[in-house]
Amino acid sequence: MATPTNSDPRAILRAGLPDRYLTPNDIADMFGVPLETVYQWRRKRTGPPGFRIGKHIRYDPADVRAYVVQRKSAHHGAA
């Protein structure tokens, strides 16, 4: 699969799964929130699930997409 040339993480997710795992900075950029919010989500286990690779936190794009779908359906179900 060809990788999009656009470095915007949101464009990567729209075009298909990227060839790499996402960083906390990617998540913050995607959702338009401060980086500290991403870390708080992780501590509280309220955001997309991440995992550690050594001392680094990474996010699987498929898990991020599933998190967004779940949040959207929960929001629509509450309306």
Residue pairs with C-beta under 8 A, 6 or more apart in sequence:
1 16
1 17
1 19
3 12
3 18
3 19
4 11
4 12
4 15
6 12
8 29
9 18
9 22
9 26
9 27
9 29
9 30
10 29
10 30
12 18
12 61
13 30
13 61
13 64
13 65
17 61
17 62
18 61
21 53
21 58
21 59
21 60
21 61
22 30
22 58
22 59
22 60
22 61
22 64
23 56
23 57
23 58
23 59
24 35
24 38
24 39
24 42
24 50
24 57
24 59
25 35
26 59
27 38
27 47
27 48
27 50
27 59
27 64
28 34
28 35
28 37
28 38
30 64
31 37
31 38
38 47
41 47
41 48
42 50
42 57
47 67
48 59
48 63
48 64
48 67
48 68
49 59
49 60
49 63
49 67
50 57
50 58
50 59
51 57
51 58
51 59
51 60
52 58
